[in-house]
Amino acid sequence: MKNNLLFDFTIDKPAKTVTITREFAAELSLVWDAFTKAELLDQWVAPAPYTAKTKYMNFEVGGKRFYAMVSPEGKESWALQKYTSITPKTNFKMFNTFADKDENPQPTGSDWDYTFSEQDGITKVNILIYNESFERMEGLLEGFKSGFTATLEDLESLLAALAQK
């Protein structure tokens, strides 16, 4: 979908961060749910032709989400997210790392900080991603940027469909 909604993807190498800012023409509560409920996350968080499959999600401080991105051939790439802070409808933070199918995390990962705000029916989501190793993050960036951009477009379509209900 093409529109006038803000989308910005900024890389700050010295700070070892990626900042993604995206606006959606949807109410804050709906956008919040799309980022915090497994049944909605699984509908948009994997770039096509991949799909997402959440094994479990406990959205509370100290809780975790364990999910896989599944290729069309059925190959599963697992990730583990641990929620470190939640302020309902405005912010949550988590640590994200790749893992194996038995939930054994890789030793490195990244900190994600999501901030939500709404004005005049437009919800802005700001995502700050910090990775202690910029070299590791840099190796993932090209595919991450195109994949994340595609998933946010899928989220936009999902939000439009949900708003019609």
C-alpha positions as CSV (number, residue, x, y, z in Angstrom):
1,M,0.0,0.0,0.0
2,K,1.3,3.5,-0.8
3,N,0.3,6.3,1.4
4,N,1.6,9.3,3.3
5,L,2.3,7.5,6.5
6,L,5.7,7.8,8.0
7,F,8.2,5.0,7.5
8,D,11.9,5.5,8.6
9,F,14.7,3.0,9.0
10,T,17.9,4.6,10.5
11,I,21.2,2.8,11.2
12,D,23.5,4.4,13.8
13,K,26.8,2.4,13.6
14,P,28.6,4.2,16.5
15,A,25.6,3.7,18.8
16,K,25.1,0.1,17.5
17,T,21.4,0.8,16.9
18,V,18.7,0.5,14.3
19,T,15.6,2.8,14.7
20,I,12.4,2.0,12.8
21,T,9.6,4.4,13.0
22,R,6.3,3.5,11.2
23,E,2.8,5.0,11.3
24,F,-0.4,3.0,10.8
25,A,-3.9,4.3,10.0
26,A,-5.3,2.4,13.0
27,E,-6.3,2.9,16.6
28,L,-3.5,2.4,19.1
29,S,-5.3,-0.5,20.9
30,L,-5.4,-2.5,17.6
31,V,-1.8,-1.8,16.8
32,W,-0.7,-2.7,20.3
33,D,-2.6,-6.0,20.1
34,A,-0.9,-6.8,16.7
35,F,2.5,-6.5,18.4
36,T,1.5,-8.3,21.7
37,K,-0.8,-11.2,20.8
38,A,0.5,-14.4,19.3
39,E,-2.5,-15.0,17.1
40,L,-2.0,-11.6,15.4
41,L,1.8,-11.7,15.4
42,D,1.7,-15.0,13.5
43,Q,-0.3,-13.4,10.7
44,W,2.3,-10.7,9.8
45,V,5.7,-11.1,11.5
46,A,7.3,-13.4,8.8
47,P,8.0,-12.1,5.4
48,A,6.3,-14.1,2.6
49,P,6.7,-16.8,1.6
50,Y,7.7,-17.6,5.2
51,T,5.1,-18.0,7.9
52,A,5.4,-17.6,11.7
53,K,4.5,-20.2,14.2
54,T,4.4,-19.3,17.9
55,K,5.0,-22.3,20.2
56,Y,4.1,-20.2,23.3
57,M,3.9,-16.6,24.4
58,N,3.5,-15.2,27.8
59,F,3.3,-11.4,27.4
60,E,4.3,-10.2,30.9
61,V,7.5,-8.9,32.5
62,G,9.8,-12.0,32.6
63,G,7.6,-13.8,30.2
64,K,8.7,-15.2,26.9
65,R,7.7,-15.8,23.3
66,F,9.2,-18.8,21.5
67,Y,8.4,-18.9,17.8
68,A,9.7,-20.0,14.4
69,M,9.8,-18.6,11.0
70,V,8.9,-21.4,8.7
71,S,10.2,-21.6,5.1
72,P,7.9,-22.9,2.3
73,E,9.9,-26.2,2.5
74,G,9.1,-26.5,6.3
75,K,12.6,-25.4,7.7
76,E,12.1,-23.8,11.0
77,S,14.3,-20.9,12.3
78,W,13.6,-20.3,16.0
79,A,13.8,-17.2,18.1
80,L,13.3,-16.6,21.8
81,Q,12.1,-13.2,23.1
82,K,12.1,-12.3,26.8
83,Y,9.9,-9.4,27.9
84,T,11.9,-7.1,30.3
85,S,9.5,-4.2,30.7
86,I,5.8,-3.5,29.8
87,T,3.8,-0.3,30.1
88,P,0.4,-1.2,28.6
89,K,-0.5,0.6,25.3
90,T,2.6,2.7,25.4
91,N,5.9,0.7,25.6
92,F,7.4,-2.7,26.0
93,K,11.0,-3.9,25.9
94,M,12.4,-7.3,25.1
95,F,15.6,-9.2,24.5
96,N,15.5,-11.1,21.2
97,T,17.9,-14.0,20.3
98,F,18.0,-16.8,17.8
99,A,17.6,-20.3,19.4
100,D,17.4,-23.9,18.4
101,K,14.2,-26.0,18.4
102,D,14.8,-26.9,22.1
103,E,14.9,-23.3,23.2
104,N,18.6,-23.1,23.7
105,P,19.5,-19.5,22.9
106,Q,22.5,-18.2,21.0
107,P,24.9,-16.3,23.3
108,T,24.2,-13.0,21.6
109,G,21.1,-11.1,20.8
110,S,19.6,-7.7,20.7
111,D,17.5,-5.4,23.0
112,W,14.3,-4.1,21.4
113,D,12.4,-1.1,22.8
114,Y,8.9,-0.4,21.3
115,T,7.1,2.8,21.9
116,F,3.5,3.4,20.8
117,S,1.6,6.7,20.4
118,E,-1.6,7.8,18.7
119,Q,-2.7,11.1,17.3
120,D,-5.8,11.8,15.2
121,G,-6.4,8.0,14.5
122,I,-2.8,7.5,13.3
123,T,-0.6,5.2,15.5
124,K,3.1,5.7,15.5
125,V,5.4,2.8,16.5
126,N,9.0,3.5,17.2
127,I,11.3,0.6,17.6
128,L,14.9,1.0,18.8
129,I,17.1,-2.1,18.4
130,Y,20.4,-2.2,20.2
131,N,23.0,-4.9,19.5
132,E,26.2,-5.2,21.6
133,S,28.0,-6.4,18.5
134,F,27.5,-4.1,15.5
135,E,29.5,-6.6,13.3
136,R,26.9,-9.2,14.1
137,M,24.0,-6.8,13.4
138,E,25.6,-5.5,10.2
139,G,25.7,-9.0,8.9
140,L,22.0,-9.3,9.3
141,L,20.9,-5.8,8.2
142,E,20.4,-6.1,4.5
143,G,18.0,-9.0,4.8
144,F,16.5,-7.6,8.0
145,K,15.6,-4.3,6.4
146,S,13.9,-5.8,3.4
147,G,12.2,-8.5,5.4
148,F,11.0,-6.1,8.2
149,T,9.7,-3.6,5.6
150,A,7.7,-6.4,4.0
151,T,6.3,-7.5,7.3
152,L,5.2,-4.0,8.2
153,E,3.3,-3.8,4.9
154,D,1.6,-7.1,5.8
155,L,0.8,-5.6,9.2
156,E,-0.8,-2.6,7.5
157,S,-3.0,-4.9,5.4
158,L,-3.9,-6.9,8.5
159,L,-4.8,-3.8,10.5
160,A,-7.0,-2.6,7.6
161,A,-8.8,-6.0,7.5
162,L,-9.3,-6.0,11.3
163,A,-10.7,-2.5,11.3
164,Q,-13.4,-3.6,8.8
165,K,-14.7,-6.2,11.3
